[in-house]
Amino acid sequence: MPTTRPVKPSAPALAAQPDSAAQPDSATRAAPATQSVAGTPRSQAKENRRQALLTAAAALFALHGFNRVSLEDLGAAAGVSGPAVYRHFQGKQAVLGDLLLTVSRELLDGGRRVIAETTDPLAALRRLVGFQVEFALGKPDVIRVQDRDFSNLSQKDQSEVRALQRNYVEIWVEVLALLHPGTDAVELRMRAHATFGLINSTPHSVRNHGRKIAPKTARPLLESMALAALTVNVPPAP
C-alpha cells in the first residue's frame, strides 16, 4: 500500500518489492479486510479511533517518512495523546504494519470478488482495472508509504504483505491468461506489474508537480491506458 521518491512503477498492487518467487503463496492467511467489531458503542468507538490513527499515519508517513514521525505526532493528528496510541497498537512499527496489511487484504478481497462475480474475462479485466484505479486515486498516501517505508516493517509483516500482494497479482494473471492464451505467465505478470506502475504512480506524480488532476478526469484516462497495455497483442519476433 508507498513513499516519497516518485513512486517507482515496479511492484504489485502497491509498491512493495515482491519476493523472487512469483507463484501464489497460500500464506495469505485469508484474513478479512476488516475485523468484525462487537456492536457496543464502546467497541465501535475504539475501532473508530483505530481507523483514525491509521488514516493519520498514512498522511504523516507519506509527508514526512516513517522515521520522522513520532507516536505523539500520530496521536495529535488523531486527537489523542501519544501514550493513548498504545491502547490500539504496540508501537509505531505496528501502526505501519497494520496500515499496509489492511490495504493489502482489501485489494486481495476486492480482486477475489471480481473473479467470483464476473465470468467474462474482458469484463473481469475491466473491473480489476477500475478497482485498482479507484484504489490509487483514493489512497495515494498509502502507496507512497509502502514505496518508501516497506523496509521498516517487521520481517513477519513484510512476508505477509508480499504474500497477500503476490496472490493479488495472480488474480490478474489468471484473467490475462484467458485473454492471451498460450502466453507465458512471466510475461503476463510483467504486464500486470507494469500496469500497477502506471496506475499507482500517476496520481502521485501529478500531485507532486503542483497540479492535482481531478479524479473524474484521471479515472477514465488511467483506465483506458491500462486496458490498452493489458490487451495489446505482442507482434511475433522477426
Beta strands, then each sheet from edge to edge (+ up, - down):
end
